[in-house]
Amino acid sequence: MTYLAKPRLRHPTLTQNKVGYTRRDYEGRISTLCAGCGHDSISAAIIQACWELDIEPHRVAKLSGIGCSSKTPDYFLGASHGFNTVHGRMPSVLTGANLANRDLLYLGVSGDGDSASIGLGQFANAMRRGVRMAYIVENNGVYGLTKGQFSATADRGSRSKKGVINNDSPVDLVGLALQLGATYVARSFSGDKEQLVPLIKGAIGHGGAAFIDVISPCVTFNNHGGSTKSYDYVRQHNEAVSRIDFIPRHSEITAQYAPGEVIDVQQHDGSMLRLHKLHTDYDPTDRYAALSYMNARQERGEVVTGLLYLDPQATDLHLSLNTSDAPLNSLGPTALCPGSKALEKLNASLR
């Protein structure tokens, strides 16, 4: 229960990262989610990714909306900045915080109900504007807090726990992210930590809008034979397009991008993402080919996971708006309110 504090006593030999933190320092409160929930696995992957990246917790701002998924920021990075917004409004609140203080690392956590229904417009605008953030959707295809109704991402023809068939077409957030201009797009499975951790590390280090759709089975309402988002279904239908690892920017590893070999893609901030190409017909730097590949595999009933698209020359909202290098919240009245002459000059330029 969240009201129960984790014990402060820690083993003195716990391994520390380069900034002096142990993995325990990146944990949060005790989870109140159902035992076996995929969301807890995602929280564990975020903890592992931040520890491996040597991120100081106070440099992270984590924001969420409403739902089971949006409860999870309480379970990781307890020493970071946190804000739980209203249903579907996480992206706009994060955008405002990002504009005010560009020095923080922004982690947006949402769910399929939060982002694909009431928050769909917010999701779309965050992606198209290139807000620099790691946007993680914990996707289970149901409304877990309201007893398991289909969410907007539930596949047509899938069955609920009570046997009801979903007749609605699903909202594909990965496809939307690709179309709207996100420059880092991936899909993973909560039960595949080996794949998920480097994907999160790459998203945090990316220089623009990074989106990860994580299939996260709901063990209470959507982990049965008729579900396309159950543990068994995803494991049986998973089609991984890449094996990935994240390497720090001081490494100078290069490779040709040929089938079966490795490519190191430099990102906007100088960090590197290492890709191992498995398929001769797949190129993660081609946005339209990625969308076509994903749709073709979906027609076969396959769940495509891995890094689906990456733009190594990503830009973000600050570059588009030409904001100052110094965070806006650090500027004084003189810089923020330059006076009437500056206003007159600006108005004249618009006439």
C-alpha positions in Angstrom: 0.0 0.0 0.0 1.2 3.5 -0.8 0.7 4.6 2.8 3.3 2.0 3.9 6.8 3.4 3.6 9.6 1.2 2.2 12.2 0.4 4.8 15.1 2.9 4.8 17.6 0.3 5.9 19.7 -0.7 2.9 22.5 -3.2 2.4 25.8 -1.2 2.6 27.3 -3.0 -0.5 24.6 -2.0 -3.0 26.2 -1.0 -6.3 26.3 2.7 -7.0 26.2 4.4 -10.4 28.6 7.2 -11.5 26.6 9.8 -9.7 26.6 7.9 -6.4 23.0 6.4 -6.4 22.0 2.8 -5.9 19.1 1.3 -7.8 17.0 1.7 -4.6 17.4 5.4 -4.9 15.3 5.4 -8.1 12.4 3.5 -6.5 9.1 5.0 -5.2 6.3 3.9 -3.0 5.0 0.4 -2.8 2.6 -0.4 -5.7 -1.1 -0.8 -5.1 -1.7 -2.4 -8.5 -2.8 -6.0 -8.9 -0.1 -8.6 -8.4 1.4 -9.4 -11.8 0.3 -6.2 -13.5 2.5 -5.4 -16.5 2.6 -1.7 -15.4 4.8 -2.7 -12.4 7.3 -4.2 -14.9 7.4 -0.9 -16.8 8.1 0.9 -13.6 11.0 -1.5 -12.9 12.3 -0.9 -16.5 12.2 2.9 -15.9 14.0 2.5 -12.6 16.7 0.4 -14.3 17.0 2.8 -17.3 17.5 5.9 -15.1 20.0 4.1 -12.9 22.0 2.9 -15.8 22.0 6.4 -17.4 23.4 7.9 -14.2 20.5 10.4 -14.0 20.2 12.4 -10.9 16.6 11.9 -9.8 16.0 15.6 -9.1 16.6 16.3 -12.8 13.5 14.4 -13.9 10.0 15.6 -14.1 7.4 12.9 -14.3 3.8 13.7 -15.3 0.7 11.5 -15.7 -3.1 11.7 -16.2 -5.7 9.4 -14.8 -6.0 5.6 -14.7 -4.0 2.6 -13.5 -1.1 3.7 -15.7 -1.1 7.2 -14.3 -0.8 5.9 -10.8 2.6 4.3 -11.6 4.8 7.5 -11.3 4.3 7.2 -7.6 6.1 3.8 -7.8 9.4 5.1 -9.3 11.8 8.0 -8.9 10.4 9.1 -5.6 13.0 11.9 -5.3 12.0 13.5 -8.7 9.5 16.2 -9.5 6.0 14.8 -10.1 2.6 16.0 -11.2 -0.6 14.0 -11.6 -2.8 16.0 -14.0 -6.5 15.4 -14.9 -7.7 12.8 -17.4 -6.0 13.2 -20.8 -4.3 16.5 -20.0 -0.8 15.3 -19.2 0.8 16.4 -22.6 -0.3 20.1 -22.3 0.8 20.4 -18.7 4.1 18.8 -19.6 4.5 21.2 -22.5 4.1 24.2 -20.3 6.6 22.8 -17.8 9.0 22.1 -20.6 8.8 25.6 -21.9 9.3 27.0 -18.4 12.3 24.8 -17.6 14.1 23.2 -20.5 16.8 21.8 -18.2 14.7 19.0 -16.8 14.3 15.6 -18.3 10.5 15.0 -19.0 8.9 11.7 -18.6 5.2 11.5 -19.5 3.4 8.3 -18.4 -0.1 7.6 -19.7 -2.5 4.8 -20.6 -4.6 3.7 -23.6 -7.7 5.2 -22.0 -5.9 8.4 -21.0 -4.2 9.0 -24.4 -6.3 7.3 -27.0 -9.7 8.6 -25.8 -10.2 11.8 -23.9 -6.5 12.8 -24.4 -6.2 12.0 -28.1 -6.0 15.6 -29.1 -3.5 16.4 -26.5 -1.3 13.4 -27.6 -1.5 14.5 -31.2 -0.4 18.1 -30.6 2.5 17.0 -28.3 3.8 14.8 -31.1 3.4 17.2 -33.9 5.0 20.1 -32.0 8.0 18.0 -31.1 7.9 18.5 -27.4 11.0 16.9 -26.0 9.8 14.1 -23.7 9.8 10.4 -23.3 6.1 9.6 -23.7 5.2 6.1 -22.4 1.8 4.6 -22.9 1.0 1.6 -20.8 -1.4 -0.1 -23.1 -3.7 -2.9 -21.8 -6.7 -2.4 -24.0 -9.2 -2.0 -21.1 -10.3 0.5 -18.5 -9.0 -1.2 -15.4 -10.2 1.3 -12.9 -13.8 1.0 -14.1 -14.0 -2.8 -14.3 -12.6 -3.8 -17.7 -14.6 -2.1 -20.5 -12.8 -2.0 -23.9 -10.6 1.0 -24.4 -10.0 2.7 -27.7 -6.9 0.5 -28.4 -8.7 -2.8 -28.1 -8.5 -4.8 -31.3 -11.7 -5.4 -33.3 -12.9 -9.0 -32.7 -11.1 -9.3 -29.3 -13.2 -10.6 -26.4 -13.7 -9.2 -22.9 -13.4 -11.4 -19.8 -17.2 -11.9 -19.9 -17.2 -12.9 -23.6 -18.3 -9.6 -25.1 -16.8 -9.0 -28.6 -15.4 -5.6 -29.5 -16.8 -4.4 -32.8 -15.0 -1.0 -32.9 -11.8 -0.3 -34.9 -8.8 0.3 -32.7 -6.8 3.5 -32.3 -3.2 2.8 -33.2 -1.1 5.2 -31.3 2.1 4.1 -32.9 0.7 4.7 -36.4 -0.5 8.2 -35.2 2.8 9.0 -33.7 4.5 8.2 -37.0 2.1 10.3 -39.0 2.1 13.2 -36.6 5.9 13.7 -36.7 7.3 12.0 -33.6 11.0 11.5 -34.2 11.5 8.4 -32.0 8.7 5.7 -32.2 8.9 2.3 -30.6 6.6 -0.5 -29.3 7.5 -3.0 -26.6 6.1 -5.5 -24.2 6.1 -5.1 -20.5 7.4 -8.7 -20.1 10.5 -8.1 -22.3 12.8 -6.1 -20.0 15.8 -6.8 -22.2 14.1 -4.9 -25.0 12.2 -2.3 -23.0 15.1 -0.9 -20.9 17.3 0.2 -23.8 14.2 1.6 -25.6 13.5 3.8 -22.6 17.1 4.9 -22.3 17.0 5.9 -26.0 13.8 7.8 -25.5 15.2 9.7 -22.5 18.3 10.7 -24.5 16.5 11.6 -27.6 16.4 15.2 -28.8 12.7 15.5 -29.7 9.3 13.8 -29.2 9.9 10.2 -28.2 7.0 7.8 -28.0 6.9 4.2 -26.7 3.7 2.1 -26.8 4.1 -0.7 -24.2 1.7 -3.6 -24.4 1.0 -4.2 -20.7 -1.5 -7.0 -19.9 -4.2 -6.4 -17.3 -4.1 -9.5 -15.2 -7.6 -8.9 -13.8 -9.6 -8.0 -16.8 -7.7 -8.6 -20.0 -5.4 -11.6 -19.7 -7.6 -14.4 -21.1 -7.8 -16.4 -24.2 -9.9 -13.9 -26.3 -7.6 -11.0 -25.6 -5.0 -9.7 -28.0 -3.2 -8.0 -25.2 -2.6 -10.9 -22.9 0.7 -12.3 -21.9 0.3 -15.4 -24.0 -0.9 -13.6 -27.1 1.9 -11.1 -27.2 4.5 -13.8 -26.6 3.1 -15.9 -29.4 2.7 -13.1 -31.9 5.7 -10.9 -31.1 7.7 -9.8 -34.2 10.8 -8.0 -33.0 12.3 -5.8 -35.7 15.6 -5.0 -33.9 17.8 -5.9 -31.1 18.9 -2.7 -29.4 21.4 -1.5 -26.9 22.1 2.0 -25.6 25.7 3.2 -25.4 27.0 6.5 -23.9 28.2 9.2 -26.2 31.9 8.8 -25.4 32.0 5.4 -27.2 33.2 5.7 -30.8 31.8 2.5 -32.3 30.8 2.6 -36.0 29.3 0.0 -38.3 27.7 -0.3 -41.7 24.0 -0.7 -41.8 23.7 -4.1 -43.5 21.4 -7.0 -42.6 22.6 -8.8 -39.5 25.1 -6.1 -38.6 25.1 -3.1 -36.3 24.4 0.6 -36.9 25.2 3.4 -34.4 22.8 6.3 -34.8 23.9 9.6 -33.2 21.0 11.5 -31.7 20.4 15.2 -31.3 22.2 15.5 -28.0 25.2 13.5 -29.0 24.1 10.2 -27.4 24.2 7.0 -29.4 21.7 4.3 -30.0 23.0 1.0 -31.3 20.7 -1.0 -33.6 21.0 -4.6 -34.8 19.2 -5.0 -38.0 17.4 -8.4 -38.3 15.3 -7.9 -41.4 16.6 -7.0 -44.9 13.4 -5.1 -45.7 13.3 -3.0 -42.6 14.8 0.5 -42.2 14.1 2.3 -38.9 15.1 5.7 -40.5 12.3 5.6 -43.1 9.1 6.9 -41.5 6.7 5.7 -44.3 8.3 2.3 -44.7 8.0 1.8 -40.9 4.3 2.6 -41.1 3.8 0.3 -44.0 5.7 -2.5 -42.4 3.8 -2.2 -39.2 0.4 -2.3 -41.0 1.4 -5.3 -43.0 2.4 -7.2 -39.9 -0.7 -6.2 -38.1 -2.8 -7.7 -40.9 -1.0 -11.0 -40.1 -1.9 -10.7 -36.4 1.6 -9.9 -35.4 2.6 -7.4 -32.7 5.6 -5.6 -34.0 8.0 -4.5 -31.3 11.4 -2.7 -31.2 12.5 0.7 -32.4 10.2 1.3 -35.3 11.4 4.8 -36.4 14.2 7.1 -35.5 15.1 10.5 -36.9 18.7 11.2 -35.9 18.3 14.9 -36.8 15.4 15.5 -34.4 14.3 19.0 -33.4 12.1 20.1 -30.5 9.6 22.8 -29.6 12.3 25.1 -28.2 14.1 25.2 -31.5 10.9 25.9 -33.4 10.0 28.8 -31.1 13.6 30.0 -30.9 13.4 30.3 -27.1 16.4 31.4 -25.0 19.1 28.9 -24.0 18.5 29.8 -20.4 15.3 28.3 -18.9 12.4 30.8 -18.9 11.9 30.3 -15.1 15.4 31.5 -14.5 15.0 34.8 -16.3 14.4 38.1 -14.4 11.7 40.8 -15.0 14.0 42.7 -17.4 14.4 39.8 -19.8 10.8 38.7 -19.6 9.3 42.2 -19.8 11.7 44.3 -22.0 9.4 47.3 -22.1 7.1 49.3 -24.4 9.8 50.0 -27.0 10.4 46.4 -27.6 6.7 45.8 -27.8 6.3 48.6 -30.3 9.1 47.1 -32.4 7.5 43.7 -32.3 4.1 45.1 -33.3 5.6 47.1 -36.2 7.2 43.9 -37.6 3.8 42.3 -37.8 2.1 45.1 -39.7 
